[in-house]
Amino acid sequence: MFSKQQKAIIIFLTVTILVLGGGIYLNRNRFFNKAVVPVQSLGYERVRSATASLSSTLKWAQAVGGSADETLVGAFSANGKIYIFGNTSSSDFDMEDIEKGFLAILLANGETVNFLPISASPIEQVSIAEGGFLAVTASPSAQALLVNFDGEITKSLLLNSQNEKSEKIILMDGGYAVLSSSATAGGKKLLFVTFISNNLELIYKSVSNEAYSMSIVDAYAIGGQIIAFCHASGADERMAVGTFCAGTSPVFRYVTDSESYIPYRILPYEKGWVVCAIDALGQAYLLKLSHSLTLDGKLIFNIANCKTCDMRYQGGNYFVFVTRNDGGFFAKVNGSVTDSTVKSLAHNFSYYNDYKILRALDTTSGIVMGVIYDGEVTKFPLTSAPAAKAILVDNFLVFQGQAVFGGQDVVVSMMDV
C-alpha cells in the first residue's frame, strides 16, 4: 500500500508526535534542558539521573510523581541523600504500588534511589526523629509512624484521634509532642497536645478548654513543657499562650494591650519572646514579650493593609517579611527591636532563612528566589512556573508544581548559589 519512502515518512511523523506530545516524558518539562536530555525508549526508568536545568540559577532538576497529582509534605537532607514525604493520587510511574502517603529517596546529585509506600491515609506532618523520621497520618485512625533512613516503618502508634488535624510535631527530651486541632459541633476550635515517647508509647494527651477558639501559630519545647502560641478568637481576637505538661491540664495566658494582635511568627530570646504580629486594622508589629507575657517593647512598621508576616533571626538582626494585596515589604530590625530599615518588594514571598543566607520564595505567582540582605535582591528570578508549595533544604529547592508526569509533581533542584 505504501512505498518505502512513504513508510519512512509515516514513522518519522509518528515518533515526532509522540515526542512533542509528551510520549517521552522528560521532554514535557519546562524545568529541564531538552538539549541535554538523553532520548530514552518510550518506557519509564524508575532509577534515573537528574537532568540539567533551563534556569541559570539551578544546577540540575529531578521530578517525582505519577500521572495524577502529588502533594509535598516535607523534605529533608541526611546521610548524603534527600528524603521527600508526600501524598499521591497516582498509581503509575514513581507511584506504582503506592496507595497514598509516600517517601521518595534521592542521592545528593538528584539520582532517584527508591519510592516507598508509607501509609494508606494521607500524611499530614513529618519531622526528623531518632534514627529517621516521625510521620503523622490523617484521621480517622490517625497514626504516628517511625520511619528509618531506609524507608522502613519500625514502629507505629494509633493516636485515637477522631476528627483532629495534626498541625505540628515537636521533638522533646525523650520523645515527641504532636499538636493537633479539632472543631466542636458549635464551631469552637480545640487544641490537643499528645505526648509520646521515643519508642512511640502514649504518655499523655491534653486538650484546651478555653472560651476562645484556639488556632495554633507556633510552639516550643521548654523544660518538658510545650509552650503554644495561639490566635484566640471568639467575642474578640487575642494572642494566647498555652502551657501544656504531661499529666496536667493546660494553662492559658493572654497578651493584654490596647491592640488585638494576631501572631504569625514567634522567636525566643533570653528574656522572653519576639512576636511578629498584625492588628485588627492591618498594621504590622514586632513585639517583645517577657516570659510573663508583659509587653516590653513594640515596633510599628506604619504600613497599612498587611495580610501575613514572617520573621527570621540572623547575625544579631530580625528579618521580617510582610505580605499585602499589592506585594509585600522587607524589614531588617536591630536585635533590641527599636529600629528598622524597610524596603518594598514587588512579590508576596513565602520567606525562609536557609543555608547561611536569606532566601525568599514566591509560591503564588511563581517561584522566585532572592538572596536578600538589607532588602536587596541579588539573584532573581529562579523560574516563572507556578508552585503550590516549596521547601528549602540545605542547598536544595523542593517544590510542588506542574512538571513531568502530569498533574502536580514534586520537583527537586540544586541551586547554583
N, C-alpha and C positions, 0 to 999 in steps of 0.2 A: 504493500500500500504506500509506504514512504521510501524514498531513496535514502541512501546512507547519509547524504548531506542534510536532508530534512530531519532524520532521526537525531543527528548530532545537534541540530538547532533546537529541537524539542527538549532534549536532555539538558542542554545549556540553560534554556529558559526555565525549566523546572527547578534546577538547582539554584538559579538566581532568585526565583520567587521564594524558595524555602529559606534562603539566607536572609534576604531583605525582609521577609515576613516574620522572621523570628524562629525558623526551624532550627537554626544553630543558635542556641540560647545566648551565648556570650555576646553575639553581635547585636543584641537588642538593648544594650545598656549604655546610657549616656555617660556613665562614670568611667567607662573603660575605653582604652585607646584601641580602636578597631584595627589600626595598622599593625599592632604587635600581638593581637590575639591569635594564637595558632588555630587554624581551621581544623577542627576535630571532626569525628564522624557525627552523624545525625543522632547519636545516642547521648548518654549523660555519664559523666565521671564524678563519682562521689568524693574521691580523693583527688584534689586538683590544686594547682598553684594559683597564687594571686596574679593579677594582670596589671600592667602599667595603667595609670590613670590619665584622663584628659586634663585634669586640673594641675596647674603648675605647683600648687601647694600640697599635693598628695604624691607620695612615692608609689603606692600601689593600692588596689581595691579588691575586695572579695565579697561576693554576695552569698547569702544563706537563705534558703527558702524553698517553697513549692509553688504550684500554680495558683493557689488561693492566697489568703492574707496571713502574714506573720506579724506578731507584735513583740516589741522589745521590752523586757522586764528589767534585766540587769546585765552588766558586763564587768569582767574582772581580768587582771593580768597577774599571773603567778606561774612560777616554775618554767619560765620561757614560753608560756602558752597564753592564749586568750580564751576565756570562758564566757559564753553568751547564753543567758537564760531567756526564754521567751515562750510564747504560745502560738499555736498554729491552727489554721483551718484547712490546711493542705493534707494530702495523703500520698504525694508523689515527690520525685526528686529527693532533696535532702530530708524531707519529712515522711518518707516511706516508713511504715510501721510505727509511726508516732501519732498518738491519739490527740493530745492537746499540749501539755507542758513539755518543753524540750530543752536539752543542753547541747550546744554546738561547741566543739573544741577545735581551735586553730593554733598553728605554730605562730611564732612571732613574726615570721615572714609572710603570713597570710595563707599558707597552705592548710587546707582542711585536713583534720585528723579523724574526727568522728562526730556522729549525730545520734543522740541518745534520748529515749523516752524517759520522762521524769514523773509525769502524773497524767491521769485521765481527766482531771479537772484543771482549770486554769491556775497557773502560778500567779500569785498576787504580789509577793515580796520575796526578795532573796538577799542574803548577806554573806560576807565571808565568815567562816566559823572554824572551830578546831579541826584541823585536818581536811578542810574543804569548804563546804558551803551549807547554809541553812536556808531552805526554801519553804514558804508557807503557801498552801493552796487555798482555793476559794471554798466558801460554804455552798451547800451544806456538807457536813462531814469533812470540814477543813482539817488538814494535816500539817504537821511540821516534819520536814524530811531532812536528814543529814545526808549530804552527797559528797563523796570523796573526790579527789582530783582526777580519778579515772572515770568519773561519772556514775559510780555505783552508789545506790542508796543503802547506807549502812544501818540506819535506824529511822523509825517513824513513830509519831505520836499523834493520836486523834485528839484534836483540840476541843471537841464537843461544842463547837460554835453553831449557832442556828442561822441567823441572818447577818452575821458580822462580816465586815470587810477589813482585812488586815491593812494597816496603814504604815507600820514601821517595825523593823527588827533592831534591837539594841543589844550589843554584846555587854555582858556584865562579868564580874569575877565569879567564876564557877558556873556560868550559864548564860541564859538569854532572857530578854523580855520581849514579848510580842504585843504590840499595841494594835488594837482593832476598834471598830466602831459599829454601832447598830442603831437604827431608829425605832422608837416605840410606836405603838398604834396611834398615839397623839402627835407624832412627828418629832418628838424630842430626841436629839442625838446623844447616845450614851457612849462613854469611852471605857474600854476594857484594857487591862494590862494582865497578861498571862506570864507568870514566872516559870521557867523551865530550866532544868539542869543541863550540864554539858552532855549528859547521856540521854537527854530527852525524856526526863521524868518530870511529871507535872508537880510543881511546888505549891503554887497558889494562884488564884485568879481573882482580880479585884475589879470593881466597876464603879464609875462615878454615879452619884446620887444627888446632883445639884438641881436647882430650879432651872438653871440655864441649859440650853442645848450646847454641847461641847464638841468643837471641831479641832482636832489635833493639828498643831503647826510645827512644833519641834520638840525634841525630848533628849534628855541626857541621863546617863547613869552616874550617880554620885554617892559613894559610900553605901552601896547596897540598896539605894533608893532610885526610883525613876522620877525625875523632875520633868513634868509635861507642861509645855506652854500651849494654851488653847485660845481659840476665838470663841468667847461665850456670847450666845445670842438668846434673846427672849424678849422681855419688856424693853430692854435696851441692849447695846452691844458693849462688851468689855473684854479686857485681856485678863485671862485667868491662868493661874499656875497651880497644878495639882501635884502633890507628893504621894507617890504610890510605894508601899512597902509590902513585902510578903507577910501575910498573917494579920494585917490590919486594914481597916477601911481607909480610902484615900482622903487627904485633907486638901481643900482648895482655898486659895487666897486670891484676891482680886486687886489689880493695879488701880489705884484711885488717883484721879487728876481731873482737871476741868475738861479734858478732852476724852472722847471714847476712841480708843485705839484698837485697830485690827492688826495684830502682829503677823509678820511674814517670814522673818528670819531672826534667830536668837543665837548669840555667841557668848560664851562665858569669858569673864576676865577676873583678875584677882580679887576684886571687891564685889562682884555680882555678875550682872548681865548687861550686854549691849543689845538693844532690840531695834530692828528695822520695822517701822510700822506706818500705817496710813490712817488718818482720822476719817470721821464721817463726811467731811467736806472735801475729801480728796487731796489733802495736804500730806506730804511725806515727811517723816521724822526719823531721827536716830535718838534713841532714849538710853540713858544709863540708869539701871536699876540696882539697888543694893540687894544683898541676899534676903533682906526682909521686905523687898519689893517697894521700898520708898524711892521716889524719883530724885536721883542725884544729879541729873543733867539732861538737857534737851536741846537738840539742834534741829531747826526747821529749815527745809530747803526752799520754801516760798515758791513752789511751782504747783499750779493747780491741776485738777483732773487726773491725778495719779491713780493707777489701777492696781499694780502689783509692785513689790520691791524685793530685792535680794541683796545679799551682803557677804563679803569675804574679808578675812583679815590677813595681811601680809606685810612684812617689813615695817611693823610699827604703825601701819595705817589701815583704816577700814575703807574698802572699795564697795561702793553702793551703786546698784543699777535699778532704776525705776521705770516701769513701762507706763505709757499713756496711749490714748487713741491715735495720736499723730506721731508716733515714735517715742523714744524714751530719753533719759538723760543719765549721765555717768557722773559720779561724785567720788572724789578722794578726800577722806576725812581723817584728820590727825587722831592719834591714839587717845587723846584726852576728850575727844568729841566736842571740841569748841570751835573748830574752823574747818572749812571745806572749799574745794575748787570744783566747779560744776561745768560740765560740757554737754551740750545737746547732741543727740545721736539720731540718725535717720531711721534706725531699725529698733524694733522691740526684741531685744535679745533675751534668751534664757541664759543666765550668767553662771560661769564656773570659774573657779581658781584651780589651776591644774599644772603640774609638771614644771614648777619653778617660775612660770609666767602666768599672767592673767589672760584668760580667753573668754570669748563670748560667742554664743551660737544663736542665730535667729532661726527658729524652727517653724515659724508661721508662714512667712513669705518665701522661705528657702533657708538653706544652711549657709550662714556667713560666719567666717572666722575672723576675729580681730585679736591681735596681740596688743592688749590695751594697757597702757601705763600713762598716768597723768592725763587720761582722756584721749590719747592719740591712738588711732587705728593704723597699724603699720603693715598689716597684710590683709587684703580684702579684695574680692570675696574668695570663698572656698569653692562653692558651687551654687548654682541657682536652682537646684532641684528642691522640691518641697519635701519636708520630713515631719512626721508626726511626733517623733521623739529622738533625742540624741544624747549620748553619754560620752564623756571624755575619760579614757582610761590610759594613764601614762601618756605616751605619745600617739595613742590610737584614738580614732574617732569611730564610734559605733552608732549608727543611726537607722531608723525605720523609715523607709520611703519606697517609692516605685522604682524598681530596678530591673532584675534579670528574668525571673521565672514567671512573673505575672502577679498582679495584685500588689500588696505591700510586702517587700522583703526586708531583711536585715542586712545592711552593708557595713563592712569593716574596712577602714582605710588607715594607712600610716601617714601621719602628717610630716611634711618636709619643713620643719621649723627648728 
